[in-house]
Amino acid sequence: MAFGTLARATSNPPEADAYIAEGEAVFNQGSMSQNYFWYRLDAMGLGLQRKDPEMVEHHAKALSTSIGDAPPA
């Protein structure tokens, strides 16, 4: 999803936070699952770049909850 990619691409932390928040808002309204996967992956990557374990854990848990025990395609 573009919001995750944009968040990782900017060097401006407040702008990245706004992209992450916008992505969360979109997913709270419903979105296609492949977008969800890539968004969460980018958000976890941003958390790793920032050395922010809470951010990484939040997005990892959200991704885990969304895919459950589904086998990889």
C-alpha positions in Angstrom: 0.0 0.0 0.0 1.2 3.4 -0.9 1.0 4.9 2.7 3.6 2.4 4.0 5.9 3.0 1.1 5.6 6.8 1.4 6.2 6.6 5.2 9.4 4.7 4.6 10.5 7.0 1.7 10.3 10.3 3.6 13.1 11.5 5.9 10.5 13.7 7.8 9.3 11.8 10.9 6.1 13.7 11.4 5.2 13.2 7.7 6.0 9.5 8.0 3.7 9.3 11.1 0.9 11.0 9.1 1.2 8.4 6.4 1.1 5.6 8.9 -2.0 7.1 10.6 -3.6 7.5 7.2 -2.9 3.9 6.3 -4.4 2.7 9.6 -7.5 4.8 8.9 -7.9 3.2 5.5 -7.6 -0.3 6.9 -10.1 0.5 9.7 -12.6 1.1 6.9 -11.7 -2.1 5.0 -9.1 -2.8 2.3 -7.8 -5.5 0.1 -5.6 -8.1 1.9 -2.5 -7.8 -0.2 -2.4 -4.0 0.5 -2.7 -4.8 4.2 0.3 -7.2 4.0 2.6 -4.7 2.2 1.5 -1.8 4.4 2.2 -3.7 7.6 5.6 -4.9 6.2 6.6 -1.3 5.4 5.4 -0.1 8.8 7.4 -2.8 10.6 10.4 -1.7 8.5 9.9 1.9 9.5 9.8 0.8 13.1 13.1 -1.1 12.7 14.7 1.9 11.0 13.6 4.1 14.0 14.6 1.4 16.5 11.0 1.5 17.8 10.1 -1.9 19.1 6.6 -0.9 20.1 5.9 0.2 16.5 7.3 -3.1 15.1 5.3 -5.1 17.6 2.1 -3.2 16.9 2.2 -3.9 13.2 3.5 -7.5 13.6 0.6 -8.3 15.9 -1.9 -6.6 13.5 -0.5 -8.6 10.6 -0.5 -11.8 12.5 -4.1 -11.3 13.6 -5.2 -10.6 10.0 -3.6 -13.7 8.5 -4.2 -16.1 11.5 -3.2 -19.6 10.6 -3.6 -19.2 6.9 -0.9 -21.1 4.9 1.3 -19.0 2.5 0.0 -18.9 -1.0 
